[in-house]
Each structure stands twice: as C-alpha cells, then as structure tokens.
Amino acid sequence: MDAEEFRRRGREMIDYVASYLENVRTRQPYPDVQPGYLRQLIPDCAPESPDSWDDLFKDIERVIMPGVTHWHNPHFHAYYLTASSFPAILADILSDGIGCLGFTWATSPACTELEVVTLDWLGKMLDLPPDFLSCSGGKGGGVIQGTASEATLVALLSARTKFLHKMKKDNNEIEDGVIMSNFVAYTSDQAHSSVERAGLIAAVKMRKLETDDKCALRGHTLQQAIDSDKANGLVPIFVCATLGTTPSCAFDNLLEIGPICEKEGIWLHIDAAYAGSAFICPEFRPLLNGVEYATSFNFNPHKWLQVNFDCSTMWVKDSTLISEAFRVDPLYLKHENQGQVMPDYRHWNIPFGRRFRSLKLWFVLRLFGLKGLQECIRKDVRLAHEFKNLVLSDERFALFCEVTLGLVCFRLKRSDEVNERLLKAINEDRRIHIVPSQTKDTYFLRFAICASQTTSEDIQFAWKVISEMADFVLKE
Amino acid sequence: MDAEEFRRRGREMIDYVASYLENVRTRQPYPDVQPGYLRQLIPDCAPESPDSWDDLFKDIERVIMPGVTHWHNPHFHAYYLTASSFPAILADILSDGIGCLGFTWATSPACTELEVVTLDWLGKMLDLPPDFLSCSGGKGGGVIQGTASEATLVALLSARTKFLHKMKKDNNEIEDGVIMSNFVAYTSDQAHSSVERAGLIAAVKMRKLETDDKCALRGHTLQQAIDSDKANGLVPIFVCATLGTTPSCAFDNLLEIGPICEKEGIWLHIDAAYAGSAFICPEFRPLLNGVEYATSFNFNPHKWLQVNFDCSTMWVKDSTLISEAFRVDPLYLKHENQGQVMPDYRHWNIPFGRRFRSLKLWFVLRLFGLKGLQECIRKDVRLAHEFKNLVLSDERFALFCEVTLGLVCFRLKRSDEVNERLLKAINEDRRIHIVPSQTKDTYFLRFAICASQTTSEDIQFAWKVISEMADFVLKE
C-alpha cells in the first residue's frame, strides 16, 4: 500500500469509525457468539499472497463485529467505562504516523518532553501538591503508564528497593529474598485484583485489611495491622489506598491513613484509577484530600477523561525512587543529554519501548479544555443520580451503598440467589449489559454510566429493562 | 467534536501522515533541540476553554516536529528498526474506534479470539513446533505482550512460581523469599538490558555468562555455571537465550543450550526480539533450530514485521504455567464462558487492560501476505550486505563481527577513542544517525537498516558520510 492508497483507505476507515460510533446504539451491547466462534470464520493460515483490501474490509462486519462487546453503546453499563473520543483517535493516528519510540530522551525528545509537560498540566488540573510536578523544580514528576496495574506494581517494586537498600545498610550480608520475606504491604479488601497480584509478582506479602461499613479502609485498622506485624518482626513498607474502588466506588480514608504512613515512614500509593478524573471538578476535589501524604499517585485518563486506552498517569514526589530502582545502562542507550533536565522514561516503567502517548492527552486537554472535560464528568454523575432515584422509587430494590460518582450499586431486597437470577435475566435479555459484584458477603448489581452518548432516556430505558426482569424473576 | 467534524479532521490527519511519510527523507533524522526545548513553546497550563483545531494542528509542526527523531527517515540507522506500515496504522484506527478492552473473553470475544488465531497464523509462518500453537489442541498458545521486556519478565516470574510450588511441596513452612534466595537464572553478557532488569524486578539472581568469540552463549559455559551453582546449593530455574542480540546481532547456541535446559528441567525462554521476524524466510529459519527445547519464545513484529508498536508476540507450550502463576479472580470479572476453549488474557501479562492489538497483526498479515513480508526482510538483509561490502572495501575499517541479518557492526582499525570521535562526528554532522556499542572491551559502531524506504542509494550516501567523517577524524 503506497501513500496514495493509504489516503483513500484512510478516508474509508475514518468514515467507518465515524459511522460505527454514530450508530453504535443500534448494535446489541453484548454479543451472542460462543467461545471459538471466530476460528470457524477465517482460514487457518495467513495468505501467501496479499488479500485484497475489499475482502479485508468486508471481514470487519463479517468476522469482527459479531464478537465485539460494544463498550460505547449507551446501554453498556458494565465494569467501569473506557474512554473514547475523536480528538484522542486523531492523536493516535499522528502517533502511529510519527512511529517513534521514546525509551530515552534522544530517541525522540518531543515524545519525552510533551509527556513531562502534559503531566504537569494534568497535575495542576487536579490541584496536586506542587512537589508532584516536574515544573516545581524538585525531584517530582509524572509519567504515563499503560495501566493502573503497572503503576501499582512499579510503586510497590520501588518501595521494595528503597527498603532493601535501607536494610542492607545495616547488614550487607543477608540475601535480598530473606529480607523481603519480612516485608509487608497493605491494601483494603476492596482493592482491585491487580493490587493483590502486584504483591504476588513483587513477592511481598500483601495484607488485605478489613474495611468499614462504607467499604473504606480506616486509620485504626491500618495502625493495628502495622503494630501487630511489627511486633511479629515484620517490616511494613507499602500501603495502596484506593479512591473509587472497583466493587462499589468506595473511598479509603486518606486523611487517617496518610498521617500513619508518614509517621511510620511507609510508601503510600494512591490508586484512583476510576475516580481520579473527577477530581478536576472542584466539587469532587475534596475526595482527594490527603494526597499530600502520598509518595505516588495514579489514575486513568483512559477511563473517564476522554483519552483512549492506554493512558494511566502516575506522579511521584521523588522520581529517583522509581528511576533508580532498577537502572541498567548499556552503552547503546547512552546519549549526551542523559540525566539533564529531562528524564529517560525507560527507567520509570516495566516496558522498555514506549509509544508517543502524550499526544492523545495533549489533543484531549486542548480540544475539550478544562471546562469541557468537567462537563463530561458532571453529566455522568447526574445520570448516576437519576438512576439512583429510580432505584429508590421502587420499594422492591435497595441501594448497596451511597452514590458518589458514576456508579450505582443496588440489589433486590431478596436473597443473593434471587439477585443472581436477576443479573442473569438482564444479561440474557441482551438489551443492556451490566456485571455484578460481591462485598461484605452481599451480592449486588453494579450499574455504571459508561458511554459518552448515554442520555437520560437511556437511563430510563435501562431501568425499564431491569424492572421488567425483576417482575419476571420475582414471579418465578 | 462530532462525527461530522471527525470525518473532516480525520481526512486532514490521514493526509498529514501520508505526506509526512512520503517526505520523511527531507527531514533531518536527528533533531537539533536541547533538553527542555518544548516547555518554552507551549503554555504552562491546559486551556480552560477549548483551543481551536487549527491552532492545535499548526502546533504539530511548531512544537512537536522540531523535537522528533525520525525513525522512518532512510538515513536513520540507530538501535534496531521500529515498524511502521499503512495497513497497521489503518488497523489501529479501527482498534481505537471500537475502543473495547480485552481483559477477559467476555469484555470483547473478538479481541481475544482474533489474538488466539493470528498468533497461530504467525507461529505457523515461523514453523514453530505445533505444541506452541493453540490450534494443536494442547496447552500451547500465543499472546501479544507490549514489549519483549514484558515477555521476558512474564516468563521469569512464571518460572519462579513453578519452582516455588515445586519446592514448597517438600517443605511448606519456608518463606517464599528464602526459597527464592537460592534461585538462579542465566543469560549471556550480550543480552538486552531488560533481561538483567527482569532479574532485579523478580528478585532472582541473573548471572550474565561469558560468550564465545562470536558473542554467542555456548553449552559448556552454561553447564559449568549450572554445575557450580548447584554445588553451592543454588537452584537453577531459568535461561534466557537471545537470537539476534542488541549489541551485535549475535545468536546464542540453542542446539547446545536447549538439551541442557531439558536435562536440568530449567525453563528456557528465547528472546528473538529483533531477529524473530526473519525466521519467516526459509533461508533464515535454521537460526531458530533448537526452539523445540524452549518453554517460551518471543519476538517483536513491531520491529521487523510491519506492525506498528506495540506488538510483541510470545508463545508458550504450557499456557497454564503463565496464566495460573498469579491468578486473582474477583466476581466482577467472572463470566459464563470462563476457562472454556478461549483464554482470559489478563492472566497472561502484567497489565490488566488490553487494547485490540491483534487487528494490526491481522491487517498486516493479510495485506502483505507471507511473500510480501519475506521480501521486506530480504531487502533489508541485501542492503546490510551492500553496506558490509563498502566497509570491507575501505582498508581503514574492519567489521566487528559477521553480518547475518540487517545490522552491520564495524570500526576504524584504530583505538576506541578514535572510534568514539568518529561516532560523535557522524552524529554531529546530522546527515545520518547511528549509535555505538561495546562488547568484549571493544567499542564499535552499529549500522542498522531501519526505514522501509531505505534504498541502495541511501546506503551509498551513508557510506559517503561515514567516509568523509573518517577522513576528518583521522586528519585531526
């Protein structure tokens, strides 16, 4: 394919994507296919000679679309949302076109520097303490990770290194693994599965601490765990607090946890994967109070800030704690401007190669503006409250917890089993798609505002479906 | 931006990218900017209200391009290449448009299933042993990782888990960290920096073994290390062999290493990040002989197989070894078809969220066809040999090692210091861009065939520049 054909095919693809997103509400949110469907639709080998564009293009509808879960259909209400916006898609085309890698500053200075500066922009939008920002002139700064899971892992691994060095100062003879056996990290029993997994990967004990009746980790629980572990000879090194948990969008109590971490000298990482975007609105910013105690902070613009996956932004107050944690420096990566002013981001994350991802953040921040992005957040929260009111207006149902942002957790005032049947009926009906959760031994349904096209009518529609299915299940 | 404006802007962006790539040879491969250049060109905060598209679009040339290292300029010969092709860019637009996540099968069945099937296609193109393929009906299968660094880390972590479980069967009381202190992994002193880094992250000792005069790891070296470590009470768990090393494109001796790993029960991972793509050509396939001994195998289609970053393909013979290594299973991720026929890929990699990356592999395999991709590889190897002959025709220069694929390592027959001055002169001249390396205490220059537009004339041009700079440096 030459540039001329690319111009033609590019227009076809742009038109296809524009039409797909314009009409995505006409597609069924969750597909009907069974596992293994796709293999039967295509050959079992790649072609020797090129296939035609037309054949390939037709296969998008024939092979791919029947198996797509349409996350941007306004009747998709599962998990949390994933962002999609036209400005971000345009930026990704540019990123692919430039096609540079950004593992050191020299491999494409613009790739590194736009990341540094847009992370400062975004940090200011969240009103992060200045010591998290590169422009403040200290050791602070931001980086784009692929996912919140990677941010958590990078933070935990860096904390592990920090404490290893500290312990080895006293006794250089002990094996790392032996020291690490005494390390302990904490998170809540509501934290995302990737936090527990980070503990397994880093080989650091991850204690899942009990939360209060609002599913929040409280200071006294953390303090008790620390005291008891220290009494048993363990070394607390890390706390991962969550703002906006996956099961129920709960918020750990940062103002209690933060001072404890500070007093104990423990690395405090904040995972605000979902909720973080909301903090650009002054009315939600208080939920972030206590961030000043954190060592590292992370959230996903690729969830709720209009930036297509992957763009998980992470800030640290002392970037040398992560950039020096696993530094390996071969000659073929050395360059004259190393370590001056701008970072070599390969030291900041697990992957070596890096795409030019800051372009999409830059495009979105500029083409939406702060006000435009705030309006997206506020609209979704309004819709969640509208749904909440529908739940409250039906005496068969109860909320599982308060609604703070764009997630409503609710259940029939019946057994878990009945609620499981309701979930199954809703998803088998196929008009809307949601997922369940379970917390404090209670099974409930999660209704998330996901697609940016979702309107008040869609909320009413979803409630109509749920209500009908409840009639059906309760009649059984 | 609505769909109608996206159609218009999308065409502008497609045209911009088409023209950029058509004319990329007119841009200087390495930029003139100094660290910190970008911050001075843009505001220090995101805008409150949206910027105009026209202002943003103008800023691509004003802000971004002056700081771009143009990897697709035919005079860029640094590192190894990174792929860029029009079919891959088109597929990425579709992937962004669909905007689904693929962490479980249910989050978008097509996303998981196309990955399973295209990895089978690609595995067959490489003539991988059938037990690496999903279609063979065993436990084998492939997965797209972001980078080879992640593939190495995933393999090492899985090996660590496998051996931990084995050791704990005998004694369940010992702490993981204490057991891990006795684990040892091996790679060559030529392996990529990310292999050493994987050892640091996994907290497993990574021994860098000496290579022979061709920079290859040999069987007897490995066997000696294993014997000596076992005698000292250590437990060898993992070998990372490299096919096509970063410093000099050397090949570890798989046919010697493989049987040793098999005999000792050690996990053999093959990192063929760069060279792997060449194995689709029958004449280069013998370089992969011995892969039948491997537990896992990885290479980067995003380097030399026309698939834009990121697409690092990894196969394992027993996928449960990686998918079960760090499994955490919360309710909100359960789905009815779990564990049937198709994998939940979130268990196969470090990140949780995943993009629809198999689309670009599918587009490339279909629109190039096997023959088209083979021709790209062969053209680059021909150009490398053309450059090699130019080096050999100039008696001031010597090759550092044999040329096997698209990399030529060479040096002036003078001191390292003179060669360092030559490298500096070449890069400061700015007409071409290369990077150096150092191996066996010898400093040399690396000349890689990178851009797909590179022609014989470009090779002659590059040699003219190098020759001129040699004149200049030798005259000093």
Interface residues (C-beta under 8 A of the other chain):
Chain A: M1 D2 A3 E4 E5 F6 R7 R9 G10 R11 M13 I14 D15 Y16 V17 A18 S19 Y20 L21 E22 Y30 P31 V33 Q34 P35 G36 Y37 L38 R39 I42 D44 C45 A46 P47 E48 S49 P50 D51 W53 D55 L56 I60 V63 I64 M65 P66 G67 V68 T69 H70 W71 H72 Y79 T82 A83 S84 S85 F86 P87 A88 I89 L90 D92 I93 L94 D96 G97 I98 G99 C100 L101 W105 A106 T107 S108 P109 A110 C111 E113 L114 V116 V117 D120 W121 L122 K124 M125 C135 G146 T147 A148 S149 E150 L153 L157 R160 E175 D176 G177 V178 I179 M180 S181 N182 H192 S193 S194 E196 R197 L200 I201 A202 A203 T246 P247 H302 N308 F309 D310 F326 V328 D329 P330 L331 Y332 L333 N337 Q340 V341 M342 I350 P351 F352 G353 R355 L359 F363 L365 R366 L367 F368 G369 L370 K371 G372 V435 P436 S437 Q438 Y443 R446
Chain B: M1 D2 A3 E4 E5 F6 R7 R9 G10 R11 M13 I14 D15 Y16 V17 A18 S19 Y20 L21 E22 Y30 P31 V33 Q34 P35 G36 Y37 L38 R39 I42 D44 C45 A46 P47 E48 S49 P50 D51 W53 D55 L56 I60 V63 I64 M65 P66 G67 V68 T69 H70 W71 H72 Y79 T82 A83 S84 S85 F86 P87 A88 I89 L90 D92 I93 L94 D96 G97 I98 G99 C100 L101 W105 A106 T107 S108 P109 A110 C111 E113 L114 V116 V117 D120 W121 L122 K124 M125 C135 G146 T147 A148 S149 E150 L153 L157 R160 E175 D176 G177 V178 I179 M180 S181 N182 H192 S193 S194 E196 R197 L200 I201 A202 A203 T246 P247 H302 N308 F309 D310 A325 F326 V328 D329 P330 L331 Y332 L333 N337 Q340 V341 M342 I350 P351 F352 G353 R355 L359 F363 L365 R366 L367 F368 G369 L370 K371 G372 V435 P436 S437 Q438 Y443 R446
